[in-house]
Amino acid sequence: MELNDVWFVLIAFLWVGYFFLEGFDFGVGVLTKLLARDRTERRVLINTIGPVWDGNEVWLVTAAGATFAAFPEWYATLFSGFYLPLLVILLCLIGRGVAFEYRHKRPEDRWQSNWEHVIFWTSLVPSLLWGVIFGNMVRGVKIDAEMEYVGSLGDLLNPYSLLGGLATLTLFTFHGAVFTALKTVGDIRVRARKQALTLGLVAAVLVTGFLVWTQADNGDGTSLVALIVAVAALTGAIVANQMGREGWSFGLSGVAIAAAVAMLFLTLFPNVMPSSLNEEWNLTVANASSTPYTLKIMTWCAGIAAPLVMLYQGWTYWVFRKRIGTKHIADAH
């Protein structure tokens, strides 16, 4: 296997990690309006992800940085062609971080309510847009012979990519609901399980439809296996949730996300961004990659740094593994 193939796999792994981890905290952000009944319950939900949300975003920064270094042509075309949706996601991530830090700085109801609205919308919008972006990346966009995107924003809003956006939104929200059930006690835990059932059924329909469409257009035997794993894991997560096995439900919903993302990358390879204008203009792991020397240096650096970062993040989750509930929330001053 060539180093450019290795780095394609590593970048796919980074996106899997990002969607697994950021997926549930996006979902929790959406649930602050769908599940929480009052400010105290919203504080419980926010506190479940408070110690980890910023660490989860490290996976996005690393995935973008790795793409820039390993596949500069892919990075340039992706970030220029999808400039507006990626800009919206960036602004949402900035606003979301500010909201988490500033919501509790003042006691006024209006101040806290406004920041809670920000948390909701800046969790919902990226959940939708990531599906739209990846849907277009797999479907193919207008790339010319110079490896430049020549389409418009309207070209990105097609039925396939919009279905992908709805699939990621519902899947992340379901993932967040089972995480909430896993991390809370009391009435909010019970209601999270009930809401997870509805969200899981909707997500199962949308995710299955999106992946089957993907398989029909671009799939092969390997991607079909990933599709089956994703659908089976999502079904298992719903069943485990109904049985009250929250750890199993969360783990299986994570497997469903991982398998779905893996399927998208399997249907892409050896392309990284197909051209809908001419197959000869596709960006591939060969024509979009950096030099072998650059990839070699990156491989040594990643081999040293990545395990340390993952160990530290795993330790963080272990430290903050306890369940919380409304009884753990101090009265507002």
WOFENLIN-V854906 format. One line per field, one symbol per residue. ss: DSSP state (A for helix, B for strand, O for the rest). burial: # if it has 16 or more other C-alpha atoms within 10 Angstrom, else .. A space follows every 10 residues. Layout:
# WOFENLIN-V854906
ss=???
burial=???
This chain:
# WOFENLIN-V854906
ss=OOAAAAAAAA AAAAAAAAAA AAAAAAAAAA AAAAOOOOAA AAAAAAAAAA OOAAAAOAAA AAAAAAAAAA OAAAAAAAAA AOAAAAAAAA AAAAAAAAAA AAOOOOOOAA AAAAAAAAAA AAAAAAAAAA AAAAAAAAAO BOBOOOOOBO OOAAAAOOAA AAAAAAAAAA AAAAAAAAAA AAABOOAAAA AAAAAAAAAA AAAAAAAAAA AAAAAAAAOO AAAAAAAAAA AAAAAAAAAA AAOOOAAAAA AAAAAAAAAA AAAAAAAAOO BBBOBOOOAA AOBBOOOOOO OAAAAAAAAA AAAAAAAAAA AAAAAAAAAO OOOBOAAAOO OOO
burial=..###.#### ########## ########## ###.##...# #########. .##.###### .###.##### #########. ##..##..#. .##.###.## ..#....... .#..###### ########## ########## ####..###. .....#...# ########## ########## #####..##. .######.## ####.##### ##.##...#. ..##.##### ########## #...###### ########## ########## #####..... ########## ....#..##. .......... ..#....... ...###.... ...
